[in-house]
């Protein structure tokens, strides 16, 4: 049997390895995604995406071409 994709706050906090209160704070400060509208469930993939983002594992906004040129060619 596979793990459910949608999980409650307690399971989401445990999945992240943090306390429920910390998970709630992270949701309030946009470090974690909100629950799915109309539910009290979080999507594991959305949590994974936010963790990747805050860990620097996914590229953010594309770098400005001028900034890239300056980084590569600047003095």
C-alpha distance (Angstrom), angle and dihedral (degrees) to the residues before:
residue distance angle dihedral
X1 . . .
X2 3.78 . .
X3 3.78 127.2 .
X4 3.81 113.9 -95.6
X5 3.79 114.2 -105.1
X6 3.80 93.1 -141.1
X7 3.78 116.2 62.1
X8 3.80 137.3 177.0
X9 3.81 126.6 -115.6
X10 3.83 94.0 -92.3
X11 3.80 92.6 50.2
X12 3.82 91.9 42.9
X13 3.81 91.0 53.4
X14 3.80 91.1 47.7
X15 3.82 90.0 47.1
X16 3.82 88.5 56.2
X17 3.80 92.4 42.7
X18 3.80 93.7 -120.8
X19 3.80 137.3 112.1
X20 3.81 119.4 -88.6
X21 3.80 89.6 -115.6
X22 3.81 90.4 54.1
X23 3.79 90.8 48.3
X24 3.81 89.7 51.9
X25 3.81 90.1 50.1
X26 3.80 90.8 49.2
X27 3.81 90.5 51.3
X28 3.82 90.5 48.9
X29 3.82 91.3 49.8
X30 3.84 93.8 44.4
X31 3.81 95.4 -113.2
X32 3.80 86.4 119.4
X33 3.80 127.7 36.3
X34 3.79 119.9 -103.3
X35 3.77 120.0 -105.8
X36 3.79 117.1 -86.0
X37 3.82 107.8 -81.5
X38 3.78 112.4 -94.6
X39 3.80 92.9 17.9
X40 3.77 140.8 72.3
X41 3.78 91.5 -131.2
X42 3.80 133.0 108.2
X43 3.79 126.6 -149.0
X44 3.82 112.0 -122.0
X45 3.80 90.6 -145.3
X46 3.80 91.6 54.2
X47 3.81 89.3 50.1
X48 3.81 90.1 48.8
X49 3.81 90.7 50.0
X50 3.82 92.2 51.5
X51 3.81 91.6 46.6
X52 3.81 89.6 50.4
X53 3.80 89.6 49.3
X54 3.81 96.6 49.8
X55 3.80 90.7 42.7
X56 3.80 91.2 53.8
X57 3.80 93.6 -116.9
X58 3.79 95.1 125.6
X59 3.77 126.2 52.9
X60 3.77 114.4 -107.8
X61 3.76 122.6 -152.1
X62 3.75 113.2 -18.7
X63 3.75 113.6 -91.1
X64 3.78 115.0 -104.5
X65 3.84 108.6 -104.0
X66 3.81 91.7 -128.5
X67 3.82 91.7 50.9
X68 3.80 89.8 49.0
X69 3.81 91.0 49.6
X70 3.82 90.6 49.0
X71 3.81 91.7 48.9
X72 3.80 91.9 49.5
X73 3.80 99.4 37.8
X74 3.78 106.0 22.4
X75 3.78 122.4 113.8
